[in-house]
Amino acid sequence: SHLAAAAAARCISIFGMYPVDTIKTRMQMKQGDAFRMAGLYKGVTGSLVGQVPYGVLTFGSYEIYKQYLLDRFPDVKPAFVYALAAIMGDVTGSGWLCPSEVMKQQLQAGIYPSMKEAVKGIWTKSGIGGFYQGFTGGLARDVPFRVAQLTTFEVTKSIYLRAKKSKSTDDDDSTVTLSAFEAAICGAAAGSFSAAITNPLDRIKTLMMTDTTNAYGGSVVTCAAKILKDDGLAGLFAGVVPRVAYIAPSVCIFFVTYEFVQQKMSTSGTEE
């Protein structure tokens, strides 16, 4: 049920918010007309091909890792378990995600006109390694983001459920669950916080993946140094508004769908 819920949630959230992600990429690359309508959905197919399995791998394995670690280390604070499970889950999915992210961002930036041309151009220029351009930048962004996102969501959900249980007149605590609206509130809080604090890493990842001339040195450190040199500290926060505007609603949509599908499948399984 975790895998099916993660797949459905990832697909809906990515497609719905994809134009905002394109605007964010354009702003991070300092393109003039970031809000132009043409090409807002360019690369969405490749993104779904990469992101949906990635969502299944990341969040599906996260639940497995989380449950295993909670059972194995019952005396460890849950927040630490959530963080470690999030890291393990993200590393599990990153190997699949990177190629689609490289193609998606180069399409969004207008470097290639189509997915076919992107695959051909990247392969011709750099071979298989070209599809993993910026892999370290992606991992440097995704691991902190996932830790912040899932830990914040789990802690927020746990606090909210405890408060809800204390007000419940039902003696059976197992019946107290998050509604879709409540999951949306927890998801939005987790997404907004995580998106804002990891924006510098997101810009580094964007520039590394779209750097076809090696202007940013090919590593997280050299890319960060060039951003600071060219744009100052403010350069690390380029695109933060559309990033939060993209992440918060998409995470909200994700967790609403995730909790809804998971609860429905659990209910169906119990009835059977």
CORVEN-V512920 format. One record per residue. N is the residue number from 1. RES is the residue in three letters. D_LAST is the distance of its C-alpha to the last C-alpha in Angstrom with 2 decimals. Layout:
{{N	RES	D_LAST} {N	RES	D_LAST}}
This chain:
{{1	SER	14.33} {2	HIS	17.89} {3	LEU	19.50} {4	ALA	18.02} {5	ALA	18.85} {6	ALA	22.30} {7	ALA	23.07} {8	ALA	22.33} {9	ALA	24.20} {10	ARG	27.11} {11	CYS	27.69} {12	ILE	27.86} {13	SER	30.02} {14	ILE	32.45} {15	PHE	33.12} {16	GLY	33.59} {17	MET	36.08} {18	TYR	37.80} {19	PRO	41.13} {20	VAL	41.63} {21	ASP	41.14} {22	THR	43.81} {23	ILE	46.20} {24	LYS	45.70} {25	THR	46.56} {26	ARG	49.67} {27	MET	50.82} {28	GLN	50.40} {29	MET	52.55} {30	LYS	55.06} {31	GLN	54.98} {32	GLY	57.02} {33	ASP	54.85} {34	ALA	51.43} {35	PHE	50.19} {36	ARG	51.17} {37	MET	48.58} {38	ALA	49.11} {39	GLY	46.70} {40	LEU	44.22} {41	TYR	41.32} {42	LYS	43.23} {43	GLY	41.13} {44	VAL	37.75} {45	THR	36.32} {46	GLY	37.35} {47	SER	36.05} {48	LEU	32.54} {49	VAL	32.73} {50	GLY	33.68} {51	GLN	31.86} {52	VAL	28.30} {53	PRO	28.03} {54	TYR	29.98} {55	GLY	27.51} {56	VAL	24.66} {57	LEU	26.87} {58	THR	28.25} {59	PHE	25.38} {60	GLY	22.78} {61	SER	25.26} {62	TYR	26.28} {63	GLU	22.94} {64	ILE	23.04} {65	TYR	26.71} {66	LYS	26.28} {67	GLN	23.68} {68	TYR	25.76} {69	LEU	28.97} {70	LEU	27.72} {71	ASP	26.66} {72	ARG	29.86} {73	PHE	32.23} {74	PRO	31.06} {75	ASP	34.63} {76	VAL	35.14} {77	LYS	34.98} {78	PRO	31.71} {79	ALA	33.85} {80	PHE	35.39} {81	VAL	32.07} {82	TYR	30.84} {83	ALA	34.14} {84	LEU	34.09} {85	ALA	30.51} {86	ALA	31.58} {87	ILE	34.63} {88	MET	32.78} {89	GLY	30.20} {90	ASP	33.02} {91	VAL	35.14} {92	THR	32.23} {93	GLY	32.05} {94	SER	35.78} {95	GLY	36.91} {96	TRP	34.84} {97	LEU	35.74} {98	CYS	39.53} {99	PRO	40.60} {100	SER	38.76} {101	GLU	40.19} {102	VAL	43.70} {103	MET	43.49} {104	LYS	41.93} {105	GLN	44.62} {106	GLN	47.46} {107	LEU	46.33} {108	GLN	46.06} {109	ALA	49.54} {110	GLY	50.95} {111	ILE	52.00} {112	TYR	50.40} {113	PRO	49.85} {114	SER	46.68} {115	MET	43.94} {116	LYS	45.72} {117	GLU	49.00} {118	ALA	47.41} {119	VAL	45.96} {120	LYS	49.33} {121	GLY	51.46} {122	ILE	49.63} {123	TRP	49.56} {124	THR	53.24} {125	LYS	54.38} {126	SER	52.45} {127	GLY	50.26} {128	ILE	46.85} {129	GLY	48.12} {130	GLY	48.50} {131	PHE	44.75} {132	TYR	44.57} {133	GLN	47.44} {134	GLY	46.70} {135	PHE	43.87} {136	THR	45.28} {137	GLY	45.64} {138	GLY	42.01} {139	LEU	40.91} {140	ALA	43.43} {141	ARG	41.87} {142	ASP	38.17} {143	VAL	37.96} {144	PRO	39.67} {145	PHE	37.78} {146	ARG	34.35} {147	VAL	35.35} {148	ALA	36.64} {149	GLN	33.76} {150	LEU	30.80} {151	THR	32.69} {152	THR	33.79} {153	PHE	30.32} {154	GLU	28.74} {155	VAL	31.68} {156	THR	31.74} {157	LYS	28.02} {158	SER	28.42} {159	ILE	31.50} {160	TYR	29.98} {161	LEU	26.85} {162	ARG	29.21} {163	ALA	31.32} {164	LYS	28.41} {165	LYS	27.18} {166	SER	30.77} {167	LYS	30.93} {168	SER	27.56} {169	THR	27.81} {170	ASP	24.24} {171	ASP	24.49} {172	ASP	21.09} {173	ASP	22.05} {174	SER	18.57} {175	THR	18.08} {176	VAL	21.13} {177	THR	20.43} {178	LEU	22.57} {179	SER	22.67} {180	ALA	23.58} {181	PHE	27.20} {182	GLU	27.32} {183	ALA	26.01} {184	ALA	28.75} {185	ILE	31.40} {186	CYS	30.53} {187	GLY	30.29} {188	ALA	33.59} {189	ALA	35.35} {190	ALA	34.23} {191	GLY	35.13} {192	SER	38.50} {193	PHE	39.68} {194	SER	38.65} {195	ALA	40.13} {196	ALA	43.43} {197	ILE	44.13} {198	THR	43.31} {199	ASN	45.27} {200	PRO	48.26} {201	LEU	46.09} {202	ASP	44.53} {203	ARG	48.02} {204	ILE	49.08} {205	LYS	46.11} {206	THR	46.88} {207	LEU	50.55} {208	MET	49.90} {209	MET	47.56} {210	THR	50.01} {211	ASP	53.18} {212	THR	54.62} {213	THR	58.08} {214	ASN	57.23} {215	ALA	58.78} {216	TYR	56.42} {217	GLY	56.99} {218	GLY	53.57} {219	SER	52.42} {220	VAL	50.86} {221	VAL	54.08} {222	THR	56.52} {223	CYS	54.45} {224	ALA	54.27} {225	ALA	58.01} {226	LYS	58.88} {227	ILE	56.84} {228	LEU	58.64} {229	LYS	61.97} {230	ASP	61.55} {231	ASP	59.68} {232	GLY	59.84} {233	LEU	57.03} {234	ALA	55.99} {235	GLY	55.21} {236	LEU	52.23} {237	PHE	50.70} {238	ALA	51.34} {239	GLY	48.34} {240	VAL	46.74} {241	VAL	46.35} {242	PRO	44.46} {243	ARG	42.44} {244	VAL	41.25} {245	ALA	40.92} {246	TYR	38.71} {247	ILE	36.69} {248	ALA	35.98} {249	PRO	34.37} {250	SER	32.60} {251	VAL	31.15} {252	CYS	30.23} {253	ILE	28.46} {254	PHE	26.82} {255	PHE	25.41} {256	VAL	24.32} {257	THR	22.36} {258	TYR	21.17} {259	GLU	19.91} {260	PHE	18.41} {261	VAL	16.47} {262	GLN	15.44} {263	GLN	14.25} {264	LYS	12.39} {265	MET	10.57} {266	SER	9.97} {267	THR	8.70} {268	SER	6.29} {269	GLY	5.21} {270	THR	5.42} {271	GLU	3.79} {272	GLU	0.00}}
